Amino acid sequence: MKPSSSLSNDQKLKICHHKTANPSIKQSALANWAMQEFKLSKVPTQGTISNILAKRQQYESMDSTELTSKRQRVVKHPELDNVLANWVLQCQARRVALSGDLIKEKARQFARQLELGERTPEFSNGWLAKFNIRHGFKAQKSYGEKKLQSYSLQDIYNMDETRLFYRMAPDRTIARRQIEGSKKDKTRLTFVFAANADVSHKMEPLIIGHAQRPRAFNKKSGEQLGFYYRSNAKAWMIGLIFREWLQKMDQQMQDANRKVLLLLDNAPSHVVRDLPLTNVQVFLFPTNTTSKIQPIDAGIIAAFKRQYRRFQLQDAIDRDEQQKTDIYKVDQLIAMKWAKAAWNDISSKTIANCFKHTGLFEIETQKNEVGSEEHVIENELKDAINQLPISRPMSVHELINPEEEQQVAHEEISDEDLIKLSSSQDQEEEEDGEVMDENPPMSTKEKLNVLHSCISFLDLSNPNHVIAHKVLRNI
């Protein structure tokens, strides 16, 4: 066989290993060893040996096919590779801890922006290892990943907030008018949801409204009505409410003798510094982390809104049958009862699937069952929309994910807003447009509609009332 003058990747890797075994060997001697060992036609130059040693990590990451090749595989998407590498370097400059999953998710974002389409890589762990080696990034686990591994699924929680326009109609024209006037009629609430990764604990939702005692509360407090409720003029999550929520969670874990990890996004209100927490350790995701990495935001909020809109649309159908004029106008208390029932109705399979979807957890789920459950509810919503008198019906996706509800439920607060928020804390009642129906004495015909009216007053957070609701609907 004629001696070759070129080296395969496998031979280059062996040169690196020979150098490791003989650390004092000079590059010229290493070149002579390579020529004899691999029966080369000539001695490799010192520059060649130097380049080979500098690329050791690349050769070690190659599979068997690449090792037998004499050419290094060309990067398929150099533009994506360069953009992502620069993003990682910027994160490192800001001392942002990046996990492998975050890098892969950012790569998917860039791939969409670059419109790679069918040419998009799979972004597997192997792809990530090669990317890190190409650019000399350490493939060590981030602080967050190490933390996740040190806790059981039962002791890993995630919390996130969402807005809800609780009277929003599934009609594009009406909904636009409602949302544009939402600051005036104050029909927006903020909900705070938290659950753990093995779905053994769905925490009581925190609800944030505009008034301490809305008219619908009939001069009672949220606690007296069975809700964890707080208020401010904007119905926002703010720092003081968040700190109270977190300290309450810490106390619950102390009482249960548990040490847990809480995953949070890096929102302005999520200020943990100086809090004397003993049983809850907080890990903040990097700023601008995509929703796909956060379980509550990766599908659990959407599941909640599907359930809520199911209650809302069924009530609207009942009101339409009773020939009421404003069939979407419900008071805040009824909306809160629907929301509480909606949260309770989210299945464990759905929540577990959302935790798994982030890629941060090893959780076995029945994906087909979860998809089937979502499909059933969405079909119910479609049927309900078709039964309602609507001129420009929304799609189910628009109803569940309106753009205005996607805006953050907590924002940087100006000095003026801080004063407003503070002044609203002692507010006892609010004229918020929640005008209760004033019914005149009923005729015989109207009394026949009492059955329908009773349905809307059922407390759907009470399991017995849920049963009654189903029975009355069947009647």
C-alpha positions, 0 to 999 in steps of 0.5 A: 500500500502506498504511504499516505501523506494525510491523516484521518481524524482517528489518527489525529486523535491518537496523536493527541492521546500519545501527547497526553501519555508523553507530556514532555515529548516535543512536537518534532518528535511527535511528528516523527512518531506519527510518520512511523506509526501511521506509515506516512509518506512524509513527516507532518509539519510542526504547524500541523501537529500544533493544530491537531493538539489544539483541536483535541476536544473536537476529535474526542466528540466525533462519532465513529463515522467522523473519526474514519474521515480525513476531513472535518465535518463542515458546519451545516448552518454557519450563520446559525452557529455564529449567531448562537455562539455570539449570544452565548458569549454575551450571556457569559459577559453578563454572568448569566448561567446557561443550561444546555436546554436553554442553549438548545431552545435559543438555537430553535428561536434563531433557526426560526428567525433565520427561516431554516425551515426543513433544514433546521437541525434536531438540536440533540445533546450530541449537537450541543456537545459539538457546538460547545467543543467548536467554540471552546464552551465548557459543557459543564452543568449549570447551577440550575441543572445541578440544583434540579438534580439535587431535589426530587420531583415532589420538591420542585415547584414552578410559579407563574402569573397570567392575566384574565379578561374574565368577561371577554366575549368570543366575538372579535368586535365585542372583545376588542371593545371590551379590552380597549375599555378594560381600564375603565370597567376593571374586568381584568384579574391576575392569577398566580399558579404554582404546582410541583413536578410530580403533580402531588401538590397544586397550590391554592391560586392567588387572585389579584384584583382592583378592589379590596372588597368589590361590590360582588363580595357583599362587604366580605373579604376574599378570605371570608369567601374562601379565596386567597385574594389581594388587590391593588389599583392595577391588579398587578403582581407587585413586589410586596404581594410576591414577597408575602406569597413566597413567605407564605409558601415557606411557612407551609413547607416549614409546617410540612418539614420539607425543603423545596426548590422554586423555579421562577422567571426573572420578573421585576416583582420577583425580588427575593433578596433579604427574605428570611427563607428557610425551606424554599430555595429560589432559582431564577431563570435567566432574563427573557427565558422563553416560555417553553422552559417554564412549566406553568407557562408551557401549557398549564396556563392555557389549560386553565383558560380552556377550562375557564372559558368552558364555564364562561361560554356555557353560562353565556348560552344559559343567559342567551336562552333566558333572553338576557341582553348582556350575556357575558356580563358576570360579576367578579365573584362568579368569575373567581369561582369559575377560575378556582374550579377551572384550576381544580379541573386541570388534570395531573396528566396535563401538568406532568406533560407540561413539566416534561415538555420543558426538557428539564425533567425526566417524567413519564406521561401518556402524551396521547391521553393529554392531547385527547383531553385538550381536543375534547375541551376545544371541541366543546368550546367550538360547539359553544361558540357556534351556539352563541349569537356572534357576528365575528366569532373568535377561533378557540386559539384566539379565545384562549390566547388573546394578545392582551392577556399575554402581556406581563402581569407585573411591570416596572412601576413608576413613582406615580403608580406606586402612589396609586397602588399604595392608596388603593390598599385600604379601599373597601369597595369599588364602583367597578361597573359590576351592576347586579341584576335587579329582578322585578317580581317574576311572572309565572313564565319567568318562574319557569326560568328559575332552573336556568338561573340557579345554575349560574349561582352554583359554586363550582369550586365545591365538588357537590355543586359541580355534580348539581351543575351537571344534573341541572344541565341534563334536565 
